[in-house]
């Protein structure tokens, strides 16, 4: 089970590691690893802030861009029957397939 935590404006995926009996946090959107572990939610938030601060500091020291860049393009493979259905739905809505998919994705991430 994964959950999301916002730490200083940065999103981290939180999971539980049963071997370590600790929560594990992993920031998304960073250009490298800034994982963190703790045994409570409060400690996880503290460790996350510390890990993020260290990561950003090292990036600044080494003149490395800390954030991943995205082109805005990606390929999605779906079954042919689903492709046909969403193309029909887009046409019925009077928009392109690209616009239809973009709107569906925006609804899912609540933006």
C-alpha positions, 0 to 999 in steps of 0.5 A: 500500500502506497500513500502520498505525503507532502513535505515542504511542497514536494511529493513523496510516496510512502510505503511500509518496509516490513523487513525494516519495520519502518516507513519508507519515503521516496520523493517523486520528481527529483533528479536523484535519490532522496529516500528516507526512513522512520518508524512514525509519521512525525519522524518520517516527516522530519527525516523527509525534510532533512533528506530533501534539504541535503539533496537540494544542498548537494545539487546546488554545490555540484551545479546539478538540476535537482528536478526531472524535466518532462517533455509533455509526451508519453506513449500509452499502450492500450487494448485495441477495443479501448482505443476505439472506445476512447476515440469514439468518446472523444469524437462524441465530445467534439474534441481530439483524442489528445484533448480527451486523454488530457482531460481524463488525466487531469480529472484523475490527478485533480488539477 
